[in-house]
Amino acid sequence: MVMRLHGHGASRGSALGRARVRLPYTQETGKKHVPAAAVEGELQRLHQAIDAARAEMRELRHRLQGALPAEVGEFLDLHAMLLDDPELLVALDELIRNNRYSAAYALRTQRDRLAQVFEGMEDAYLKSRLDDLDHVISRIHAFLHKRPPGVKGLAGEILVCENVAPSELAQLQSQGVVGIISSGGNTLSHSAILARSLHLPLVVNASGVLNRLNDGDVLIVDGGSGEIILDPGAVELDQHRARLRELAREQRELSHLRSKPTRTRDGVDITLLANAESHDDVAHAHAMGAHGLGLYRTEFLFLQRNELPGEEEQFQIYRDTVLGMCGRPVTIRTLDLGADKADRTGLVLGREENPALGLRGVRLSLARPKVADTQLRAILRASGYGPVRVLVPMVSTRDEILAVKRRMTRLASGLRNEGHAVAERIALGAMIEVPAAAIALESFIDLVDFLSIGTNDLVQYLLAADRNNEAVSTLYSALHPAVVRLLSQVIAAAQEHGTPVAVCGEIAGDPQMVPLLLALGLTEFSLHPATLLEVRRSIRDCDLGLLRDRHQKLLRARDRRGIERWIADATAGSSPGLR
């Protein structure tokens, strides 16, 4: 009998397959003791599982470098660090030695102990780190319970789980998983963002699925509508095949836009820049017809290593990035470590009470002048090979921009004296991701050549809502009237001063947000290469003049529903299709 369940669509696509139900490990692990003679063997099993999880992290980080959004690499690095945490490892050994617990029950016991500590914290950001702890312990638990030879894998299956970590999505897809349903999660999580870039159908917040679905059930998952169909009949199977044909046709038509101009229906050219962190990203951006790189992340050079990268290593990577864009501008963001991006070199403070509001971005660079000088020298040297712009993250004061500007001037002069080729003029920009910078933009806009709005952080700082904290996930929305009005103010101020401004946060890669951003006056988007063609199509379907005429109505919206209605009306006024 056909049964329909519902969640929230987080990644478009339609998948047909058999269910593989993965219960939370806490539901699978009961209290168990081992004989005294088996303690050493149990310790060995645990250490082998931890070593296997470490090796998996290293292999994934190496194999996926450049293929995925930067946030995924950051999660892999954080999880790898947790696997080396003495507080976790020593306690696990003691539980097995002293209490003679099985390795699996020791894992669960130590997880519950640490969970009490996390949950007792007042800071919502630190509470959210419990999810990372759970993902790491789940990995170890999985290696303790490896499937015996002959048990079939995941190919052609739809994973049904409580939640899925961004660091395991690509691995699941490579193992043949065709779709994912989770009882938790939200559409704005890092996992949802990654699933969209992988074109892997994902439905989140589907309550009750762990109790109502069983291994082997035949399912259809619609990652757009959030609908889950159990035991589909002939009608449902026909509808699924029709959706697949439509998606395939859409992808074929999108491919024709690679060489088309990014121009609105009324003839206004819009700039599409790409976000990148690797040579693979650069190649992808080039192939998709990006006008340049609007954000090149440099953090990957500093993560998952025990020593800081030197000037020569950084220079070669930045130089090759510039050469790879063949004369198109490359915007290199200076080091943006801190908060959830920790390193192993001791550069980032280990125990800040509130790291999301702590020593990160430009604050960290100014506090570590030798590290900052090394990076800036490498960037300045790369400017001799093509157009380079320097982007400063986490700006909140005029003094921070002045300090970077003076340092760049001094370093450029020194490099020229040493005989290095350095561009005569290198544009300096500021990221607008701190509400103070957006509100007080007039106080430092005269010092910068361009602006880039980082909406991921700006939204969560403005609304005091962490997008990865499910308890407040409904509050995190770029469609809050305060967000829309602040974006409008920043874009208007930039235009008044003749300063180019781009949006480089997640909303820049969302085709549905294109009419809103164009109406606010945005003419530069910076996004992941995977979504570039969809955004180009949306721009080509828009009439900029009509959208600008509706600008004031957008700003008068009093709630999210009002803004959603505005977007729906604006989209209905567009002429759908590819031109």
N, C-alpha and C positions, 0 to 999 in steps of 0.2 A: 504493500500500500504506500502510495506517495505521501511523504510528509515534508512540510516546508518549515525550516527554522530560519531565524534572522539574526544578523549581527550588523556591524558597520563595515561597509566596503572601504578598504584601505589601499588596495592596489588592483587596478582594472585587469580584466582577463577572465576567461571562463575555463574551468578545469573539470575533467571527468576522471574519476579514479576510485580506488578502494581506500577506505579509511584506515589509518594507522594511529591508534589512540595512544598518546604518551601521557600517563598520569604523572603528577608531581612526585618527585622521588620521596617526599615526606609521607605520601600515602602508601608507598610500596615498601618502606623500611620499618620493620618492627624491632623491638628490643631483642638482642641476641648476644649471648656470651660464647666465647670459644674456650676450649680446654687450654690449660697452661702450656702444654707442649706445642700448641698451635699458634701461640702468640707471635713468635718470630716469623712464621709463615704468613700470618695476617698482616704484620707490618710490611713484609716484602710485597704482598699484594697491593697494599695501599701506596707504597712508594713507586711501584711500577705503574700504577694507574695515574699518579701525579706526574711522573716522568712522561707518560704517554700524552697526557693533556698538555704539558709544556711543549712537547715536540709538535703536537697538532697546532698549537698557537703559532709556533715559529714557522711551520710550513704554510699555514694559511696566510700569515703576514707577508711572507716572501712571495707566495703564488698570486695573491690578490693585490699586491702593491700597485697602485695606479689604476686598477680596474674598478674600484669602488669609491664612493664618497669618503672624504677624510674622516668623518665621524666613526666609520666602521673601523678604520685603523686605530683610532683612539681607544675604542672599546677593546679591541684585541690587545693593545698594549696594557690597558688597565687590568684586564683579566690575567694577562701573563704576570703582572706584578703581584696580584693577589695570590697566585700560585706559589710565589716565593716568600709570602708573608710569614715570618717566624711565629707570630701570634696564632696563626692557623695551623702550621705544620707541627710545631712543638706540642701544642695541645692535643692534636690528633694522636701523636705517638704516646703521650701520657695516658690518654683514655684507653688505648689498646693494652699498654703495658700494665697499668695499675688496676683497671676495671675489667680487663679481659673482654672488652667489647669487640664485636665484629667490626671490620673496617667500615662497612656501610652504616652501622649504627653509630660509630664514633663520628662519622661525617655528619649525620643528622644531629647528634647531640651538640657538637661544636657549632654547627650552624645555628641551632636554637639559642645557644649561649650568646653568640655574637648578635643574633637578631634582637635579643633583649636590649643589648647595648645600643644598637642602631635606633630601635623604636623608642628608646628613652631620650633620644636627642631632640632638642627643640628645633634645630635647624632642618627645614624640609629638604634641602639639597643633600645633606648627609644621610637623612633617612632614606632617600632614593638610592643610595649606594647599596642598600640591602639587595636590590635586584641584581646588581653585579655579583655580589657574594653568592646568591642563589644560582646564577648561571655558571659560575666557576665550580661550585660544589656539584651541580648537576653533571658537568663534564667529567669530573673525577668519578662520580657514581656510575656514569655510563661506561667508563673503561673498566670499572670493577665488575660490570655485568655484561661483558661483550657477548654478542650473539654467537652461539656455537656454529661451527661450519655446517653448511647446508641450509641454514635458515635464510630465507630470501630477504633481499634488501628492501630499499624504499622505492625502487623504480616504479613509476606509474601510480604512486600512492599520494593521498592527501593527508598531511600530518594534522592531527587534532590534538591540541595541547593547551596548557594553561597560559603560556606565554612563550615567545621565541626571542632569543638574543640576536641582535644585528650581526654579531660575529659568526653565527652559525648558518645564516640564511644562504649564503653562496655555497657553502658546503652541502647543505640539504639539496639545493637545486642540482649540484653536480652529481649527487647520488640518485637523482631521478625523481625527487619530489615534484609534483606538478601543481600543488596548491597547499595553502596553510589556513587552518581555522584556529583561532585562539579564543579562549573564554575571557581573557583579559586583554590588555593593550589598548591603544588608541590610534587614531588615524594620523596623529602628528608625531608619533614616536620615531626614533632613529630606525627601528625595524621597518616601519611602514615606508619611510623615505627610501630605504635600501630596496625593499621589495618592489617599489615602483621603478627604480632604476634597473632592476633585474627583470622587470616585466613578469614577476611571479605573482599570480593571484593570491590575495590575502584578505581574509575577513577577520576583524577583531571584535572584541567585546560581545561575543556570541554566547550569552549566558545559557548554561545548562547543557552545552554540547558534550562535556566530559561524562555526563550521566546518561545522555540519550543516544550517543553514538557508540558503536562497538567496532573492534577490529574486523575488517573485511566488509563492512557496509559499503554499498556503492553510492557515491555522492556526486552531485554536480555543485560546484562552487562558483558563484558569480562575484568576483572581486570588485565590481562596480556598484551593484545594488546591495551587496551584503547578503543576498539570498543563498541558502543552503538547501538543496533538494535531496532527500533521502529516498533511495529506491526509485529512481526516476522511471517513468513509463515512456511509451513511444512518443507522445507529444513533447515531453520535456527533453528527450534526446534530440528530437528534430530542432527544437528551439536552441539547444546547445550548439548543434552543428551550424545553425544559421549565425549564431553569435561569432563562432570561430571564423566563418567565411567573411563576416563583416570586419572583424579585427585584422584579418590577413589583408583584405582589400585596403583598409586604412593604412597599414604599414607600407604597402606597395606605393600608395599615392604619396605618403609622407616622404619616401625616398626621393621623389622627383623634386622636392623642395630644397635639396642640398645646394643647388646652384642658383636658386631663385633669390631675388632681392627681398630684404625684410622691409616691406613697404606697406603702409595702410591703404585701404581702398581709396582714400582721397589723396594719395600720392605723397605721404610724409614718410621719409626714411627713418627707421628705428635701428639703433645699434644693438647687436646681440654679441655679448662677450661670454667667454667660458670660464668656469671655475676649474682649477686643476691642481694636482700635487705631484704629477709624475710625467715621464716622457710618453707613456701610453695615453694619458689624459690629453696631452698636447697633440698627439697624432689624431686622436678622436675629434678634438676641437677643430683641427685643421680640416679633417674630412667632412665635418658637418657644416663647414662654411662660416665658422665664428669669425667675427671681425677683430679678434684679439683675445687676450686673457685679461679678464677683469679682476681675477683673484687667483694668485698662485700661492698656495699654502706652503710654508717652509718647515712646519713642525715635524713632518715625517723624518727629516734629517736628524732630529734630536731625540726622537722616541725610540724605545727598544734597543738602547745601546748604553754602554757604561762609560763612554767618554764623549766629550763635546766634539762636534765636527770642526775641522780647521778651516782656515780661509780658502786654501787651494781646493779642498773637496767641495765646499759650497760654491766657489766660483765656477768650477767646471759644470756643475749641475745647472746653475743659473744661466751660464753662457749657452749650454746646449738647449735649454728651454727657449732662450731668445732666438737662437738659430732655427729651432724647430717651427717657430711661428712665421718665419720668412718675411720679416719686415713689418709684421703687424704688432701693435703695442703689447707689451707684457707687463702686467701689474703684479709686482712681488710684494706680498705682505710680510712685514717683519715679524719676528718670532711671536707667536700667540700661545705660549704655554701658560699653564695655571688652570684653576678650577678642575674640570674633569680630564685635563690633559697633563698628566704627571710624567716625569722622566726618571731615569735611573742615575743621573749624574749628580744629583743634589742641587741642580739649578733651581728647581721649584721647591718652595717651602713644603715640608712634609706634613705638618699638622696645623693648618689654619682653621680657626673656628668656623669661618664662613668663606671657603675658597672661591665661590662664585663671585664674591665681592672683595676678593683679596688681591694679592700681588700677582697680577696676570697682565698679558698684553704689553703695552708700552710701559706700564709701571715696572714690570719685571725687567725689561730691557734697560731702563734708566737706572735700576738698582744694580744691574750687572753690566757696567760700562765696557769691560773688556770683551764680553760676549757680544754686546751690541756693536762695538767697533769692528770686530771680526766679520760679523754678518754684513754690515754696511759696506765695508771694503770689498767684499766679494760681490755684492750687488752692483756697486759702482764700477767695478772692473768689467762686469758683464754688460754694462751700458755701452761699452765700446763696440759691441757686436750687433746692436739694434736698439730700437726704442724701448726704454725701460721706465716704468713709473714705480715709485715706492709708496706703499700703503701702510699707514700706522694704525694698529688695532687698539681698541679699548680707550680711545681718547676721551678725556673729560675736562681738560683745562687748556688754556692758551699756552701756559708754560711748558707743557709736554711737547707740543708742536714746535715751539721755539727751540727747545733743547735738541730735538731730532734734527731740525733745520740747521742749527749751528754745527752739530756734529757732522752732518753730511758735507757742509761747506769745508770744514777743516780736513776731513778725510779725503775729499776729492782733490784738494790742493796738494796734499801729501802724496797721493797716488800719481798725480801728473808729474810731480818732481821726481818720483821714482821711475818715470818713463812709461807708465801704464796709460793706455787709451781710455779716457773717461769722457762721456758725452758732455757737450758744453752746458746743456741744461737738462736736468732730470726732474720731472714733475713729482711733487710731493702731495700725498692725499691723506685724508683722515677717514677712518671708519666711524660712522655714526651708529653706535650700538648702545651707548649709555644715554639715558634720557637727559642728563645734564648737558651733554654735548648737543643734542637736538634742540633743546630749549635755548641754550646760550650760544647758538651757532654764530650769531653776529659778532661775538667777542673774539673769534679766531679765524673766520672765513677768509680774511685778507691774507692769511699766512699760507693757505693751501691752494693747490692748482686744480684739485678735483675732490669729490666726496664719494663714498661708497656706503650705502645704508645696509648694515647687517641686521636684518629683521629678526633672525632667530633669537639673538640675545636682546635686541631692543624690545621685542614683544614680551619676553619673560621678565625683564627688568621693569618695564612700564606697568605690567599687570600683576607683578609679584606672584607669578605662577610658573613653576618649572614644567616644561612640556613633557618630561619623562616621569612626572609624579602623577600616577593615575588618580589620586585623590582630588587633584585640582586640574586635571587635564581638560575639563569642560570650560575652565576659565581661560586657558591659553588659546587665544584666537587672534589672528591678524585682522579679523573682521570686527573687532571691538571698535566702537566709534572713536575712542581715545587714540588708538593706533592709526586709524585712517586720517584723523585730523593732524596728528603729529607728522605723519608722512607728507601730508599736503603742505604743512608749514616748512619742512626741511627742503622739499623740492622747490617751493616758491622762493625761498630765500636764496637758494643756489642759482635759480634762474635770474633773480634780480641782480645778482653779482656777476653773472656770466660765468659761473663755475659749473663745469660738467658734474652730473650726479648720476650714479647708478644704484640699483638695488641688487645686492648679491646674496641675500638670504633665500630661504627655501621658497618663499612666495614668488620669487622671480621665475622659477621653473614650473609654476603651476599655470597651465593654460587658462584655467577658469578665472585667474586673478588678472589676466592681461587687460581686460576692459577697465577695471578699477585703476590699475597703475597708469594706464594711458590717460584716463580722465584726470588723474592727479597731476599730469604734466610730465611723467617719466618718459624719457627718450632713450635710456640706456638700461639694458638688462644684463646681469651677469649670472650664469646658471650652469648646472652640470651639463656636459655635452649630450647626455642621454635624452634630455628633454628639449633640446634646442629646436628640433624640427617641429615639435608640437606647438611650442610657443611661437615659432615663425608663422605657422598656419593661423594661429589665433590672431596674431597681429595683422596678417593680410586680410582677415575677415572683418576687421574693425574699421569704422569711419571715425577718424580722430576728431573731426569737427563736431560731429553729433555727440561724442562722448564728452568733449570739453563743455558743450552746451549744458550737459546734465551734471556738471561738476558740483554746483552748489546744492543740488538736490541730494547728492551723495553725502556731502558734509552735514546736511541737516538730519540725516538718519540718526535715530535715538538709540538703536540697539542692533544687535547682530542680525536679527531677522530682517530689519529694514535694509541693511546693507546687502544681505543675500537677495532680497527682492530687487534691489537696484541692479545687482549683477545679472539676475535672471532676465530683467527687462532689457538690459544692455545687450546681452547675448542674443535674445530673441530678435533684436534689431539688426543683428549682423547677418550677412549673407553666408550661410554655411557652405563648406566645400573648399576644394583646393584650386588655386588659380596660378 
